[in-house]
Amino acid sequence: MTPRRIIAQTSRRLFTRRGLFITFIIFIWFLFHHLPAPPPTKNNTRADRPPPVHQVEDKARFLYRSSFRNNPAIQYEKRLSWALERIEKTVLAQNQQNNIAEHRIWQIAKDEKHRGEDSIIFQHKNKEWAYTLVNDNKALEFVTNELSAISEIATIYKSYPHNILRADFLRYLLVWYYGGFYADIDVFPARTIKTCPALEPFFASPSDKYTEHIHPNASLVVGIEVDEPYASPQFMRDWHWTRSYGLIQYTVYAPRRFSPLLRETIVRVIAHTIQYNDGRTGFFHSLAYDEKAILGITGPDVFTDAILETLSSSLPETHPFVEQSVHADEDIGDLIDAETGEVRKRVTWAPFHRLRDPVCIEAGEAVPGESMGGLCVLPISVWGNGQRHSEAGGFNHPNACVNHRFGRTWKKGWWEYIFG
Ligand SMILES: *[C@@H]1O[C@H](CO)[C@@H](O)[C@H](O)[C@H]1NC(C)=O
């Protein structure tokens, strides 16, 4: 057959009914996978609408198990963790052991053009903070130069087929290595960082006689994104959740460098990526990394789990968080070991459910020989406001310090943009 006849035949086939149907499917598939992010909404007022009726259940769930933890590569993860610690030791030795982070805002965007208005306002409103926009080139330099001691970091970073995976991984690396304040470029500053009431203890002046008592010895500050432990399976499907609680990673503050909680997150991102890639054949490579995989490999799921599990392994069994978790589990039984019947003492979501005020665990509360670097958790209204679940409060909530314009995130992007 000559090429011309093949083309003629192909186009004739295209116009049969079946051909049309197939073309339509391909078109829909193309739309689904290649649609750009929805246009920015100026102010997502929809988020302040009254919440829809949510289906809830009688029993709460304060514990989920990631499928990536069914068979983790424990030895490999340990070696990675040690390698990261070696980077920490080298850097701290060059800095007189000072791990206090510079007041610097980190944001990630392809380049200056892709920043958008919120990001520019964020920088200008916080003038006393240094500012770095990490574009694609800077990101590549950072992972290949500063972190050259662990070659997997750059290899994995470059291997990701989606921006979202790279941006997730990069924020953990930046905030672990440098400390400082990270925010996505669609985060609007409802207040400046230093006038955020929930962060006040971190910026109290040294002359303040209470400073010693109120300054938490913590290397990481996180917010709450989802807090619906009673959510029904349908409720969770409606919101595309894999678990009914979770921490925010679109805004993160690290008052000190090298938070062990971020170190553990980085270890897991690398290990989960390798695990995921090992379990796939090459053919569908470019279609891989569905929503659930992204959440568990680089997204809020891995971040939340790494933090809760590091608290579990580093806090003493008598710690109030462990006791609250065990107590909340009495009617649920998730913590009972199926084989031995014993209660596994660990930290679940229970201590963070319906949190009204910031809560901090100081670095020194860990058992000897373990480190978690201290953690503060902010109530959902501070960074997670403007959502129609979890009693998040509106964008104008008195606690609100940032407003995240959820309406144009990749997850529900176009759907939410069109249907609200
Ligand atoms: C913070 O906690 C760490 C670990 O317990 C300790 O080594 C350090 O001295 C503490 N720093 C301050 C300022 O209290």
The ligand as a MOL file (V3000), in Angstrom:
LIG
                    3D

  0  0  0     0  0            999 V3000
M  V30 BEGIN CTAB
M  V30 COUNTS 14 14 0 0 0
M  V30 BEGIN ATOM
M  V30 1 C 16.7700 22.5020 71.9710 0
M  V30 2 O 16.7070 21.0880 72.1330 0
M  V30 3 C 17.8680 20.4050 71.7730 0
M  V30 4 C 17.5960 18.9040 71.8520 0
M  V30 5 O 17.0790 18.5670 73.0980 0
M  V30 6 C 19.0190 20.8420 72.6940 0
M  V30 7 O 20.1960 20.1800 72.3240 0
M  V30 8 C 19.1770 22.3500 72.5540 0
M  V30 9 O 20.1670 22.7930 73.4740 0
M  V30 10 C 17.8740 23.0660 72.8360 0
M  V30 11 N 18.0370 24.4800 72.5410 0
M  V30 12 C 17.5970 25.4360 73.3430 0
M  V30 13 C 17.8260 26.8280 72.8820 0
M  V30 14 O 17.0510 25.2060 74.3930 0
M  V30 END ATOM
M  V30 BEGIN BOND
M  V30 1 1 1 2
M  V30 2 1 1 10
M  V30 3 1 2 3
M  V30 4 1 3 4
M  V30 5 1 3 6
M  V30 6 1 4 5
M  V30 7 1 6 7
M  V30 8 1 6 8
M  V30 9 1 8 9
M  V30 10 1 8 10
M  V30 11 1 10 11
M  V30 12 1 11 12
M  V30 13 1 12 13
M  V30 14 2 12 14
M  V30 END BOND
M  V30 END CTAB
M  END
